[in-house]
Amino acid sequence: MRTRFLFFAFAVFVTFSISLPTIAAQSATNALPAGMTSYETVKVADGIYGFIPPEDDTAFVSGNSVAIVGDDGVLVVDSGHTPSTTARMISEIKRLTDKPVRFLVNTHWHPDHNAGNGLYKENFPGLQIVSTPATRDAIRDVLPKKEVNEEMADMVRKMLKDGSSNGKPLSPEIRQYYETSLAQLEAFLPELKKSDHALPTVTFDSRMSVYLGKREVQLMFLGRGNTAGDAVIYVPDSRVLITGDLVVYPVPYPYGSFFGEWIETMKKLEAIDATVVVPGHGPVMHDKQYIDRVIALLEATRSQAADAFKRGLKPEEAIKAVDLSAYRNQFVADNPERAFVFDKGYTSAAVIRAYREAKDGPLHDED
C-alpha cells in the first residue's frame, strides 16, 4: 500500500480493494515493515548525507531525510516517520560530526516527514524547527485528523470479519493482503503513540537563508504543489537541491495536490542550478530527467482532465477517459507494484484533483 499515507497509501488501497502480489505473499507479522525502519546513508556531497529508505511494497512509507553539516552546526531536512528510526539517524549524525543540529526543516506536513520533530528537540537544546506557515498550520490542524490510528485498524478488521469491502466480496488474495496490512498497521500503532510532531518554531513565506558558519543553506517556497506549503532546500556551494514531495520516485503522489500550481512550481524547481537532486522519496538523482518526466505527466493529466470536464463527463467517467499510457511505461516499466501505484495511486487521485480544478478553479483544500 503506497500513496501518500492515508492518503498515505493505506486509505487508497482500502478504497480500491486491490492486492499487490508481493505483499499478499508475505506472512503476517507484527514487525515494522523494513521500509519504515531501514535506510541507506548516502554521501550526497561534501558534508551532506542522505538517509534514504528503500523502495518497498509495504503498507506504510517513509520519506528521505538529509543532514547538511556546516562549520558551526547542522541543518536537517525532515525528521522521519518512526521514533526508533529517527533515534538511529540522530545517533549517526552524532557519529558523523560533533557539531549540534541547529535547524530542522519540515518540507511539508505529511507525518512521515515530521514524526521525529520532538526527538530532535530533546537531543539538541535550542533547535529551531522551520517550515512555511501553511505547513505549520497543517501539522497543527490537519495532521491529527489524517494520521494512522486505531479507528483505521478497526475498519480493516471489520472488512475482514464481513468478508467484503465497499460491498464487494474479498477474494482469497485480497483477504491475505488485508491480513498482512492489518498486522503491519498494528505494529505501527505503538510507534505512532511515541511520535511527537513538534510544531515549527520559525516560519518563512518565500525565501530564507540559514548560515552554518560559512555554508549557506537557502530555503524557498516556490508555490503550492504536492501540498499548500512545500519547502525546497538548496545548498549553493554543492549545488544540491532537496525537493520534499514535490518530487517522489518512482510515481508522484497527487493526493491533495494543487495541479496547475504544481506544474508551475516544478518548472521553477527545474530552473534551479542543481547538479544533485534529493527527492522526498527515492534515490539521489544526478540530473533532472525525472523532474522533466513528472512535469510532462502532470501537464498531460491536467489537460485531459480539463477536456473531460468540458465534454460533460462525470469524475468517475473522467478517470476512465484520461489516457496516460504514453507516460505510464516511463514510470512503471514492467514492475507490477509500480503499475498498481500508477493506475490506482496516481491516475485515479490525480484526475479527480485536476477535474475539480477545471470545474471549480484554484483549489483551497487537500482532501
Secondary structure, 3 states (H helix, E strand, C coil): CCCCCCCCHHHHHHHHCCCCHHHHCCCCCCCCCHHHHCCEEEEEECCEEEEECCCCCCCCCCCCEEEEECCCCEEEECCCCCHHHHHHHHHHHHHHCCCCEEEEECCCCCHHHCCCHHHHHHHCCCCEEEECHHHHHHHHHCHHHHCCCHHHHHHHHHHHHHCEECCEECCHHHHHHHHHHHHHHHHHHHHHHHCCCCCCCEECCCEEEEEECCEEEEEECCCCCCCCCCCEEEECCCCEEECHHHCECCCCCCCCCCHHHHHHHHHHHHHCCCCEEECCECCCECCCHHHHHHHHHHHHHHHHHHHHHHCCCCHHHHHHHCCCHHHHHHHHCCCHHHHHHHHHHHHHHHHHHHHHHHHHCCCCCCC
